[in-house]
Amino acid sequence: MDNIVKIYYSVNELAELCSITPWKLRQICKDYGIKTRRLKNGAKAGASGAQIFDKEQAEYILEVSRWEKKTRAELITAIIHGKPNILSVA
């Protein structure tokens, strides 16, 4: 991925890079089971901290956001989980 140059990205940075909203980025994480890390440095007591994404996650999310613009979420899930039979026409 040419666009992914940093080691870590915030929600807003990655959403901008993918040309999606932060809400859509969080939805992609939820839909495809992407676990994020929390940045706790400087966070107040009891705060969960900011979400951060590493380079590998950023590349994956960028690719998924591109796929989602072209195809259905069910098809993407089938591809990710290695179920090619969804691709056959009945």
PyRosetta script that sets phi, psi and omega in degrees:
from pyrosetta import init, pose_from_sequence

init()
pose = pose_from_sequence("MDNIVKIYYSVNELAELCSITPWKLRQICKDYGIKTRRLKNGAKAGASGAQIFDKEQAEYILEVSRWEKKTRAELITAIIHGKPNILSVA")
pose.set_psi(1, 120.6)
pose.set_omega(1, -177.0)
pose.set_phi(2, -70.5)
pose.set_psi(2, -32.3)
pose.set_omega(2, -173.6)
pose.set_phi(3, -78.9)
pose.set_psi(3, -20.5)
pose.set_omega(3, -175.0)
pose.set_phi(4, -87.2)
pose.set_psi(4, 107.3)
pose.set_omega(4, -177.3)
pose.set_phi(5, -122.4)
pose.set_psi(5, -24.0)
pose.set_omega(5, -179.1)
pose.set_phi(6, -86.8)
pose.set_psi(6, 163.8)
pose.set_omega(6, 177.3)
pose.set_phi(7, -81.1)
pose.set_psi(7, -39.0)
pose.set_omega(7, 179.9)
pose.set_phi(8, -131.9)
pose.set_psi(8, 147.8)
pose.set_omega(8, 178.7)
pose.set_phi(9, -130.3)
pose.set_psi(9, 144.0)
pose.set_omega(9, 171.3)
pose.set_phi(10, -82.2)
pose.set_psi(10, 170.3)
pose.set_omega(10, 178.1)
pose.set_phi(11, -57.4)
pose.set_psi(11, -48.6)
pose.set_omega(11, -177.4)
pose.set_phi(12, -65.0)
pose.set_psi(12, -41.2)
pose.set_omega(12, 179.3)
pose.set_phi(13, -63.0)
pose.set_psi(13, -46.2)
pose.set_omega(13, -177.7)
pose.set_phi(14, -70.2)
pose.set_psi(14, -38.7)
pose.set_omega(14, 177.3)
pose.set_phi(15, -60.6)
pose.set_psi(15, -43.8)
pose.set_omega(15, 178.7)
pose.set_phi(16, -63.4)
pose.set_psi(16, -43.5)
pose.set_omega(16, 179.3)
pose.set_phi(17, -60.7)
pose.set_psi(17, -37.4)
pose.set_omega(17, -179.2)
pose.set_phi(18, -86.6)
pose.set_psi(18, -4.3)
pose.set_omega(18, -177.2)
pose.set_phi(19, 59.7)
pose.set_psi(19, 42.3)
pose.set_omega(19, 175.9)
pose.set_phi(20, -132.2)
pose.set_psi(20, 169.2)
pose.set_omega(20, 177.5)
pose.set_phi(21, -81.3)
pose.set_psi(21, 157.6)
pose.set_omega(21, 174.2)
pose.set_phi(22, -57.1)
pose.set_psi(22, -35.5)
pose.set_omega(22, 177.8)
pose.set_phi(23, -61.6)
pose.set_psi(23, -45.7)
pose.set_omega(23, -179.9)
pose.set_phi(24, -63.4)
pose.set_psi(24, -37.8)
pose.set_omega(24, 177.2)
pose.set_phi(25, -61.2)
pose.set_psi(25, -45.6)
pose.set_omega(25, 178.5)
pose.set_phi(26, -64.6)
pose.set_psi(26, -36.0)
pose.set_omega(26, 178.8)
pose.set_phi(27, -66.6)
pose.set_psi(27, -40.5)
pose.set_omega(27, 176.1)
pose.set_phi(28, -59.9)
pose.set_psi(28, -44.3)
pose.set_omega(28, 178.7)
pose.set_phi(29, -59.8)
pose.set_psi(29, -43.0)
pose.set_omega(29, 179.9)
pose.set_phi(30, -66.8)
pose.set_psi(30, -47.5)
pose.set_omega(30, -176.3)
pose.set_phi(31, -64.8)
pose.set_psi(31, -34.3)
pose.set_omega(31, -174.3)
pose.set_phi(32, -110.3)
pose.set_psi(32, 12.5)
pose.set_omega(32, 173.3)
pose.set_phi(33, 65.9)
pose.set_psi(33, 35.2)
pose.set_omega(33, 179.9)
pose.set_phi(34, -86.6)
pose.set_psi(34, 116.2)
pose.set_omega(34, 179.6)
pose.set_phi(35, -86.5)
pose.set_psi(35, 129.4)
pose.set_omega(35, -179.9)
pose.set_phi(36, -103.5)
pose.set_psi(36, 159.9)
pose.set_omega(36, 175.1)
pose.set_phi(37, -94.6)
pose.set_psi(37, 158.4)
pose.set_omega(37, 177.5)
pose.set_phi(38, -113.6)
pose.set_psi(38, 131.5)
pose.set_omega(38, 177.4)
pose.set_phi(39, -90.6)
pose.set_psi(39, 111.3)
pose.set_omega(39, -174.9)
pose.set_phi(40, -101.6)
pose.set_psi(40, -7.4)
pose.set_omega(40, -179.0)
pose.set_phi(41, -61.5)
pose.set_psi(41, 117.7)
pose.set_omega(41, 178.1)
pose.set_phi(42, 85.0)
pose.set_psi(42, -0.4)
pose.set_omega(42, -179.7)
pose.set_phi(43, -75.5)
pose.set_psi(43, 149.0)
pose.set_omega(43, 178.0)
pose.set_phi(44, -69.7)
pose.set_psi(44, 158.2)
pose.set_omega(44, 178.7)
pose.set_phi(45, -58.8)
pose.set_psi(45, 130.9)
pose.set_omega(45, 179.5)
pose.set_phi(46, 88.3)
pose.set_psi(46, -12.5)
pose.set_omega(46, 178.7)
pose.set_phi(47, -77.4)
pose.set_psi(47, 145.6)
pose.set_omega(47, -177.5)
pose.set_phi(48, -82.1)
pose.set_psi(48, -17.1)
pose.set_omega(48, 179.0)
pose.set_phi(49, 89.7)
pose.set_psi(49, 164.2)
pose.set_omega(49, -178.5)
pose.set_phi(50, -79.6)
pose.set_psi(50, 144.7)
pose.set_omega(50, 175.8)
pose.set_phi(51, -75.8)
pose.set_psi(51, 139.4)
pose.set_omega(51, 173.9)
pose.set_phi(52, -132.5)
pose.set_psi(52, 152.6)
pose.set_omega(52, -178.9)
pose.set_phi(53, -123.0)
pose.set_psi(53, 134.4)
pose.set_omega(53, 176.8)
pose.set_phi(54, -82.5)
pose.set_psi(54, 175.8)
pose.set_omega(54, -174.9)
pose.set_phi(55, -59.4)
pose.set_psi(55, -43.7)
pose.set_omega(55, -179.7)
pose.set_phi(56, -62.0)
pose.set_psi(56, -45.1)
pose.set_omega(56, 178.0)
pose.set_phi(57, -63.4)
pose.set_psi(57, -41.3)
pose.set_omega(57, 180.0)
pose.set_phi(58, -61.0)
pose.set_psi(58, -43.8)
pose.set_omega(58, 178.4)
pose.set_phi(59, -62.5)
pose.set_psi(59, -43.1)
pose.set_omega(59, -180.0)
pose.set_phi(60, -63.5)
pose.set_psi(60, -47.5)
pose.set_omega(60, -179.0)
pose.set_phi(61, -65.1)
pose.set_psi(61, -38.7)
pose.set_omega(61, 177.1)
pose.set_phi(62, -60.7)
pose.set_psi(62, -43.8)
pose.set_omega(62, 179.3)
pose.set_phi(63, -65.9)
pose.set_psi(63, -44.3)
pose.set_omega(63, 178.5)
pose.set_phi(64, -61.5)
pose.set_psi(64, -42.7)
pose.set_omega(64, 179.9)
pose.set_phi(65, -62.5)
pose.set_psi(65, -34.9)
pose.set_omega(65, 175.8)
pose.set_phi(66, -68.4)
pose.set_psi(66, -43.2)
pose.set_omega(66, 178.4)
pose.set_phi(67, -61.1)
pose.set_psi(67, -44.6)
pose.set_omega(67, -175.9)
pose.set_phi(68, -62.6)
pose.set_psi(68, -26.0)
pose.set_omega(68, 178.2)
pose.set_phi(69, -73.1)
pose.set_psi(69, -16.4)
pose.set_omega(69, -174.5)
pose.set_phi(70, -114.9)
pose.set_psi(70, -18.9)
pose.set_omega(70, -171.6)
pose.set_phi(71, -147.8)
pose.set_psi(71, 173.4)
pose.set_omega(71, -179.0)
pose.set_phi(72, -79.4)
pose.set_psi(72, 150.4)
pose.set_omega(72, -180.0)
pose.set_phi(73, -62.0)
pose.set_psi(73, -34.1)
pose.set_omega(73, -179.8)
pose.set_phi(74, -64.3)
pose.set_psi(74, -38.8)
pose.set_omega(74, 179.1)
pose.set_phi(75, -66.5)
pose.set_psi(75, -42.1)
pose.set_omega(75, 178.3)
pose.set_phi(76, -60.9)
pose.set_psi(76, -45.7)
pose.set_omega(76, 179.3)
pose.set_phi(77, -60.5)
pose.set_psi(77, -42.0)
pose.set_omega(77, 178.9)
pose.set_phi(78, -63.1)
pose.set_psi(78, -41.8)
pose.set_omega(78, 179.3)
pose.set_phi(79, -63.9)
pose.set_psi(79, -45.7)
pose.set_omega(79, -178.6)
pose.set_phi(80, -61.0)
pose.set_psi(80, -39.6)
pose.set_omega(80, -176.4)
pose.set_phi(81, -93.6)
pose.set_psi(81, 12.5)
pose.set_omega(81, 174.2)
pose.set_phi(82, 65.9)
pose.set_psi(82, 40.3)
pose.set_omega(82, 178.6)
pose.set_phi(83, -112.1)
pose.set_psi(83, 80.6)
pose.set_omega(83, -175.8)
pose.set_phi(84, -69.8)
pose.set_psi(84, -14.5)
pose.set_omega(84, -177.6)
pose.set_phi(85, -64.3)
pose.set_psi(85, -20.3)
pose.set_omega(85, 177.9)
pose.set_phi(86, -69.4)
pose.set_psi(86, -19.4)
pose.set_omega(86, -178.6)
pose.set_phi(87, -80.3)
pose.set_psi(87, -19.0)
pose.set_omega(87, -177.9)
pose.set_phi(88, -77.2)
pose.set_psi(88, 146.6)
pose.set_omega(88, 179.1)
pose.set_phi(89, -94.0)
pose.set_psi(89, 128.2)
pose.set_omega(89, -178.0)
pose.set_phi(90, -87.1)
pose.dump_pdb("model.pdb")
